[in-house]
């Protein structure tokens, strides 16, 4: 059975940080697929959270439920660049607590070409 060398990185961020995060991902070689680079999908989403006492939220205030627009970035990344890509996002992401999901892909098992 072939195991895919790719992972999907899923990141939630404020819209005003989108370009900087995409640039950081590209600098870490995330989003390279075949003879293409900077491949990413961006979706507008509605986020909600309640900062707890002692937090330092980029949006909202402690003890109050916050709801607002965010972006969800999805980008494929080779395993060899994964740690660097995650670190690059953390360095530019404005949130105190990042939501960076790393999802293994099974594309190679099913004839995927990436």
C-alpha positions, 0 to 999 in steps of 0.5 A, spaced: 500 500 500 502 506 498 502 512 503 501 519 501 507 524 502 502 529 503 498 532 509 493 538 509 494 544 513 487 547 515 488 554 518 483 559 521 485 566 521 482 573 521 481 576 514 486 581 515 492 576 516 490 572 510 496 574 505 501 574 510 499 567 512 499 565 505 506 568 504 509 564 510 506 558 507 509 559 500 516 561 503 515 554 507 514 550 500 507 548 503 502 549 497 506 545 492 503 540 487 506 538 481 509 543 477 505 549 481 506 552 487 502 557 492 496 552 491 491 554 496 483 554 498 480 560 502 473 559 505 469 565 509 467 562 515 463 564 521 467 563 528 465 563 535 469 563 541 469 565 548 476 568 551 477 565 558 480 569 564 487 571 563 487 570 556 489 576 551 484 575 545 486 578 538 478 579 538 473 579 543 474 580 551 474 575 556 468 572 559 464 574 553 462 570 547 465 573 540 462 571 533 465 574 527 468 572 520 474 568 519 478 565 513 479 558 513 485 556 509 487 549 506 493 547 503 497 541 501 504 540 504 509 534 503 511 531 510 518 534 509 516 541 509 510 540 514 514 542 521 517 548 517 510 550 514 507 550 521 512 554 525 512 559 519 504 560 520 505 561 528 510 566 527 505 571 523 498 568 526 495 574 530 491 569 535 493 567 542 491 560 540 492 558 533 487 553 530 492 549 525 489 542 523 494 537 520 490 532 516 494 526 513 492 524 506 490 518 502 491 520 495 497 515 493 493 509 495 487 511 490 491 513 484 492 520 486 497 524 482 500 529 487 
